[in-house]
Amino acid sequence: MGPFLLSLEIIGATAVLVVLALLAVVVRRRTLIGRVGSFDCSVRTESRGRRHWTLGVARYEVDRLDWYRMFSFSLRPSCSYARGALDVAGRREPGGAEALAVQPGAIVVECRHRGQDLEMAMSPDAYTGLASWLESSPPGHNVNVA
């Protein structure tokens, strides 16, 4: 009976840890999305020569756009994009398999940040907010919004 009971305790402890981890991710997401200036935003990144979409939450700060990975425990942003270095080149509808990788109804915003191409997928309302935030930058900042 001893080894069987030990196995059940290990399985039970593992299940509790998994539930606590999922709960932590959900609470973190709710905290991030509940702040003023936050919106759902997927970012297309490149790693090991492959490009893929990553779900996340973006939040406006005074001089930057912070982006937080959706499934993470970190309280720090995964990426920060400086307001003065972020240019919007265009926007388009997601096509093909890309439409399944981003939020429903999202548009893809093609950007450039410090010489690097960047794509973000967000709702049309979030794009309007992004364009307004970029256009309202202080004088002297070169802002390009397509």
C-alpha positions, 0 to 999 in steps of 0.5 A: 500500500505504501508505494501506491499511496506515494504515487497518488501523493505525487500525482496529486501534488503535480496536479495542484502545481499545474492548477496553480501555474494556470491560475497564476497565468490567468491572474497575470493576464487579467491584471495586465489587460485591466490596466488603462492603455492595454489591449490584446496584441499578437507579435510576429517574431523570428527565431531560428529562421522561422517566423511565428505569431505569439499571443500577448498584451500590449500597454502604452507607456509615455515613451514606449509600447510594452508588450507582454507574452500571454503565457508567461510568469514574468511581470516585466515586458517581453519587448519594449518599442520606443515611441520615436523609433516605431513606424507604421508602414501599413496594415492588412487583413491576415491571410491563410494560416495566419488568420488562425494564429491571431485573434478573430477580427484582427488586422495585421499592422506592419511596422518598423522599429529601429531598422527591424521589420515587425508585425503586430495583430490587433483589433481595428479599434486597437489600431486606431488607438496605436495610430493616435498614440503615435501621432500625438507624440511630442514635437520633434519626434519623427512619426510615420503612421500609414 
